[in-house]
Amino acid sequence: MKPSDSEPAEALRRAQQAVTAGDVVTARRLAAKVLEANPREKDAAEARDLLARTDIAWPLIAYGAVAAVCFLLLVLVAVLRSAPT
């Protein structure tokens, strides 16, 4: 195997280790680097899969933000209602 063929495979191996260790940022950078290197189709598919699995769940973040705003509104209403008039 040529050295250039083993580089994407090595980067994917390190990316998988990073995901296992919880370092998603490094894993995404390594997977993106693999895709930039014009890898074999198998390596490219694995890198795309890794990028898809580690993508940010924007709907969940939006849902959490709405829940936080609702909670703050409830606290505000409780504080305003308990204030002496």
C-alpha positions in Angstrom: 0.0 0.0 0.0 1.3 3.5 -0.8 2.0 5.8 2.0 -0.7 8.2 0.7 -3.3 5.5 0.9 -2.6 4.8 4.5 -2.8 8.5 5.6 -6.6 8.7 5.4 -7.0 5.4 7.1 -4.7 6.5 9.9 -6.6 9.8 10.2 -9.9 7.9 10.4 -8.5 5.6 13.1 -7.3 8.6 15.1 -10.7 10.2 14.6 -12.5 7.2 15.9 -10.2 7.2 18.9 -11.0 10.8 19.5 -14.8 10.1 19.4 -14.3 7.3 21.8 -12.4 9.6 24.1 -15.1 12.3 23.8 -13.1 14.8 21.7 -15.7 15.5 19.0 -13.9 18.6 17.7 -10.7 16.8 16.9 -12.6 13.9 15.4 -14.5 16.3 13.1 -11.3 18.1 12.1 -9.6 14.7 11.3 -12.7 13.5 9.3 -12.8 16.8 7.3 -9.1 16.4 6.6 -9.7 12.9 5.3 -12.3 14.2 2.9 -10.0 17.0 1.6 -7.4 14.4 0.7 -9.5 12.6 -2.0 -9.6 9.3 -0.2 -10.9 5.9 -1.4 -14.7 5.7 -1.4 -14.8 3.5 1.7 -12.7 6.0 3.7 -14.8 8.9 2.3 -18.0 7.2 3.3 -16.7 6.5 6.8 -15.5 10.1 7.2 -18.9 11.4 6.1 -20.6 9.0 8.5 -18.4 10.3 11.3 -19.2 13.9 10.5 -23.0 13.1 10.4 -22.9 11.3 13.7 -21.0 14.1 15.4 -23.1 17.0 14.0 -24.7 19.5 16.4 -28.4 18.7 17.1 -29.7 22.2 16.4 -33.4 21.3 17.0 -32.5 20.1 20.5 -30.6 23.3 21.2 -33.6 25.4 20.1 -35.9 23.3 22.2 -33.7 23.8 25.2 -33.5 27.6 24.6 -37.3 27.8 24.5 -37.6 25.7 27.7 -35.1 28.0 29.4 -37.1 31.1 28.4 -40.3 29.5 29.6 -38.6 28.7 33.0 -37.3 32.3 33.3 -40.8 33.6 32.6 -42.3 31.4 35.2 -39.7 32.6 37.8 -40.4 36.2 36.8 -44.2 35.8 37.2 -43.6 34.1 40.6 -41.4 37.0 41.8 -43.8 39.7 40.5 -46.8 38.0 42.2 -45.0 37.6 45.5 -44.0 41.2 45.7 -45.9 43.2 48.2 -48.3 45.8 46.7 
